[in-house]
């Protein structure tokens, strides 16, 4: 059984988590074509990514740095470290 490191409860089964996707900056002031590109296209390259995960039992969101080649969770990234290039 695949375990994911929950900071609140320790290692938890993968079935308790929902994978939500890679952390990306949304194109807020973009035209429709750019939004379509953002929504429907991902890089999809294997390697180390920052990803959103939702833990259903605790109702918490997490960002993990994960190696998609080995499926290894490398680090929990505190949400305050997640930065977007958003307009002020």
N, C-alpha and C positions, 0 to 999 in steps of 0.2 A: 504494500500500500504506500502510495506517495504521500509524504508528510511535508507540510509547509510550515515554516517557523512563525507562529503567531506571537507577537510580543506580549499579548495579554495572557494567553493560556498555554504557551509553549507549543511544541510541535502538534499540528492538527491535521486530520485527513484532508486530502485535496477536495473531497466531495463537499466540504463545508465552505469552500471558496468559489467565487465567480471571477473568472478572468474577464477584464473589461477592455483591455487594449493598451497599446503603447502610449506613453506620455508624450503628447505632441502639442504644439502651440496652434490654437485655432486662428484662422485668418479672418478676424472680426470685421474688418473694413473691406473685404474682398467682394468681387463680382460673383455671380452665380457659378461660373465655370471654376473659379478657384475653390469655392465651397464644395462643389462636386468632387473635385480632385482630393480635397481634404477628407471628405466623408467616405469615399469609395476606394481610394487608392492608398496603399501602405507600401513602405519600402520592402518589407517582407524578407529582408536579408537575414540569414542566420548570424548569430553573434550575441553580444551583451546588450540588452535593452532595459530601459526603465518602463515598468508596466504597472497599470492600475489593477488592484485585486480588491474584492469586497468579501469580508468575512461575515456570513449570515448570522451565526450565533451571537456575535458581539455587536453586529450592526456597524462595524467600523470599516473605513477605507484605508488601504495601505498602498504604498508604492514600493515595489521590490526591484532591485537590479538583478536580472536573471539572464543566465547564459542559455539561449535557446538551442544551442547545439547539444549541450550536455544535460539540459533541463535542471541545472543547479541554481538554487536561490543563493545569490552572492551577498546581498546586503539589503536590509530594510532602510529605505530613505525616508527620513522625517518629512512630513508634508510641508513644513516651513522651508525646506530646502528646494522644493519644487518651484521653479520660476518659469514664468511665461514671458514672452516678449510682447506684453499687452500695451496698448496706447494709454497714456496717462490721462 
